[in-house]
Every structure is written in structure tokens, then in C-alpha cells.
Amino acid sequence: MMTRRLISACALASTMALITSIPAVADTVTEVYHGSGYSDWGFAIHYARAQAWQQARADGFERTDCVETETVIEMFEAHVTWECTR
């Protein structure tokens, strides 16, 4: 009986040691990207978003990881800021 308890205690202790030694989940990474676009035909915002997206994609982000946090649209130009987190 005592041997069975000792084995159970050792098994429990080794399981707890494994559980507590698991490394924490990796920290999240947040990057900010800026895009600028210029067009006489009204495509400036599309060009700005495309530029920000190309930068984010080059760093390994997916489109669903990114949020457009700032948008400035002027007569022939546009500027956007994207914040991407994974």
C-alpha cells in the first residue's frame, strides 16, 4: 500500500514538474506601417493601402492581423497607417 502511494506521489510530482516547466506563450508582435498614394484619378487611397499592405506582408503578417488606424485623404494624395499584431 505504501509503495503504491509513493509511486502515485512520484508520478504526480513529475507531471506537475512538466506542467510548470512549459514555456509561456510567445509575446505578441505589433508593427506599424505607413502607406502613401498619389493619383489624379482618385486612386490615391487604394495606392496608399497597397503600399502599407506590401510592407506588412513582407514582414509576414496576414491581412486579418492588420487594422487601419489612421486615414488622411486630400485632393490628390492619401496617407494611411496600419497597425499589425500577431
Order of alpha helices (4+ residues) and beta strands (2+ residues): alpha-beta-alpha-beta-beta
